[in-house]
């Protein structure tokens, strides 16, 4: 195998190929990047049995062939090569890389032992890349990081008609974002549970314009999803199991709510939380068209701050919320004002979850494709 390729094109392709490789793997061969030189160009792939990446780039191919090389090492080399064309050549079990005056000789891994990269055929639908990336950023923060319950470590995609809903929960909060969807096969309602880490990387990589093609399929008892854009493809195994029916937790209407400046509440929360320990909650008191935040950090430190709030409903509402969870929701509303709605539960002595949505002004509510439901803590005494 021998080919010549642009330095910047190669660097970007290798960075993409290794992005989802695990930091440690039980099989060393899975840390490699597969390089395939064909008459149609160059293909770089990686695969760890759960997720795969594949990208196609232009190159001048002198002789076709395949080679497998350490992905992390190749990425570091590609990122530091001088500004000159890069020549790859395989001789026996070695890969020779030349760029300007820089020369590297790398050990080729046994390519015949590398597993077959999964291919997902057909197209389930298409979604605008910018909408997809924005939705992922809003929702994935609510996914659980506790591997003990894998089913809530993912982002649930629910496709119905022309709408795609992304949903995530860690039991303490639920985030939902609806985005337009263009179906390509008319298969009706579809659900797919994608690992949160994978879909976050896809959102960052593919979110720069154009469309993302999504394909969902079952093959050899393996449920797979593929995301394709700009000659790049990521496939992922879906998480098995039933995602909890958290959509039913969202009320149709809420009569009691407060409207606050999003930036004011973010800054006040960041200040007041400075005196509490990491897992501690803050007390939020809504009354007299104001919101007072209070933190009791122990004998040495306390803090409070009051900001304006337009309140509709009872004279006073007091809830206790984890500040970091609240900040995740406020950072995702993407509007000047935030509506904090107070839901009710059957137990009158227990506060219901607060529903966080965007609002265009203090008086005017807006359509809410993004909703964030946060469970209060027991009230601080």
KABEL-V811357 format. One record per pair of residues at least 24 apart in sequence whose ideal C-beta (glycine too) atoms are under 6 Angstrom apart, sorted by sequence separation. I is the first residue (numbers start at 0). GAP is how many residues later the second one is. D is the distance in whole Angstrom. If there is no record, write none. Layout:
((I;GAP;D) (I;GAP;D))
This chain:
((36;24;5) (191;24;5) (20;25;5) (45;25;6) (142;25;4) (201;25;5) (267;25;5) (285;25;6) (316;25;5) (332;25;4) (350;25;5) (21;26;6) (37;26;6) (68;26;6) (141;26;4) (143;26;4) (274;26;4) (16;27;5) (36;27;5) (76;27;6) (138;27;4) (141;27;6) (328;27;4) (36;28;6) (66;28;6) (139;28;6) (257;28;5) (274;28;5) (16;29;5) (138;29;5) (159;29;5) (286;29;4) (35;30;5) (12;31;5) (19;31;5) (134;31;5) (141;31;5) (158;31;4) (193;31;6) (259;31;6) (271;31;5) (285;31;4) (34;32;5) (201;32;5) (318;32;5) (19;33;6) (141;33;4) (157;33;5) (191;33;5) (271;33;5) (284;33;5) (2;34;5) (33;34;5) (156;35;5) (283;35;5) (0;36;5) (16;36;5) (31;36;4) (32;36;6) (138;36;4) (68;37;5) (155;37;5) (267;37;5) (282;37;5) (283;37;6) (32;38;4) (138;38;5) (197;38;5) (15;39;5) (31;39;6) (137;39;5) (153;39;4) (154;39;5) (267;39;5) (280;39;4) (30;40;6) (153;40;5) (280;40;6) (32;41;6) (66;41;5) (67;41;4) (153;41;5) (154;41;5) (280;41;5) (281;41;5) (12;42;5) (134;42;4) (153;42;6) (193;42;6) (67;43;4) (152;43;6) (263;43;5) (328;43;4) (12;44;5) (134;44;5) (154;44;5) (65;45;5) (192;45;5) (67;46;5) (191;46;5) (192;46;4) (8;48;5) (130;48;5) (259;49;5) (324;49;6) (20;50;6) (192;50;6) (272;50;4) (257;51;5) (258;51;4) (309;52;5) (17;53;4) (142;53;4) (257;53;5) (4;54;4) (126;54;6) (268;54;5) (256;55;6) (320;55;6) (2;56;5) (3;56;4) (124;56;5) (125;56;5) (139;56;5) (319;56;5) (17;57;5) (124;57;6) (255;57;3) (318;57;4) (319;57;4) (2;58;5) (124;58;5) (268;58;6) (124;59;5) (319;59;5) (1;60;4) (13;60;5) (14;60;6) (139;60;5) (319;60;5) (1;61;5) (13;61;5) (122;61;5) (123;61;6) (0;62;6) (135;63;6) (0;64;3) (13;64;5) (265;64;5) (51;65;5) (0;66;6) (51;66;6) (10;67;4) (135;67;3) (9;68;5) (10;68;5) (46;68;6) (261;68;6) (46;70;5) (132;70;4) (44;72;5) (173;72;5) (6;74;5) (132;74;2) (9;76;5) (261;76;5) (31;77;5) (128;77;5) (168;77;5) (128;78;5) (258;78;5) (259;78;6) (6;79;5) (28;80;6) (33;80;6) (128;80;6) (131;80;5) (258;80;5) (3;81;5) (4;81;5) (128;81;5) (256;82;5) (257;82;5) (3;83;5) (128;83;5) (28;84;6) (256;84;4) (2;85;5) (125;85;5) (126;85;5) (153;85;4) (255;86;5) (1;87;4) (125;87;5) (155;87;4) (253;87;4) (0;89;5) (124;89;6) (149;89;6) (253;89;6) (122;90;5) (123;90;5) (150;90;4) (123;91;5) (122;92;5) (123;92;5) (250;92;5) (121;93;6) (119;95;5) (280;96;4) (119;97;5) (282;97;5) (258;100;6) (253;101;6) (258;103;5) (119;104;5) (119;106;4) (119;115;6) (117;117;5) (248;124;6) (50;147;5) (172;152;6) (55;175;5) (54;177;5) (53;179;5) (19;181;6) (52;181;5) (18;182;6) (51;183;5) (50;185;5) (49;187;5) (140;187;5) (177;191;4) (176;192;6) (176;193;5) (137;194;4) (175;195;5) (174;197;5) (173;199;4) (172;201;5) (171;203;5) (15;216;6) (137;232;5))
